[in-house]
Amino acid sequence: MFTPTPLNLPPYPFKITKKDGVVFIFDELRKKHLVLTPEEWVRQHFIQSLILEKKFPRTLIQIEGGLVLNQLQKRSDILVYNTAGEKLMLIECKAPKVKITPSVFDQASRYNSIHQAKWIVLTNGLQHVYAKMDLEKGSFNFVEEMPDYLKL
């Protein structure tokens, strides 16, 4: 059974239920109960942080969007759009026990080669990595903090 790990994100009053020995968390964006895994715990916290702390409009956040990479179907954890429909931010969430390593950044970069978002964010709920992309040069700069939505 899943035991929530305290994260390096503010706590939120999630709706958590249990049925037949399985723990679920209610996803307010998708309006459904999801099996509460360590990665989902991180994803739900980060989404709430985006909305409540960084003022991201909930209507511009897409969860588990599909993409095709090298003829394989993949999914990105979170994509954030601007009001013009352009992809602003690709966010990859990992379980707290998964370290944020260069290979995790490489995975997100491969996904972003399709999405072409202006930001890549990696989080395991304990460590957060923010990279501002220069899509024209094919380079990036790591920054200490993610800006509020209106400053993107």
Buried (B, 14 or more C-beta within 10 A) or exposed (E): EBEBBEBEBEEEEBEBEEEEEEBBBBBBBEEEBBEBEBBBBBBBBBBBBBBEEBEBEEEBBBBEBEBEEEEEEBEBBBBBBBEEEEBBBBBBBBBBEBEBEEEBBEBBBEBBEBBEBBBBBBBBBBEBBBBBBEEEEEEBEEEEEBEEBEEB
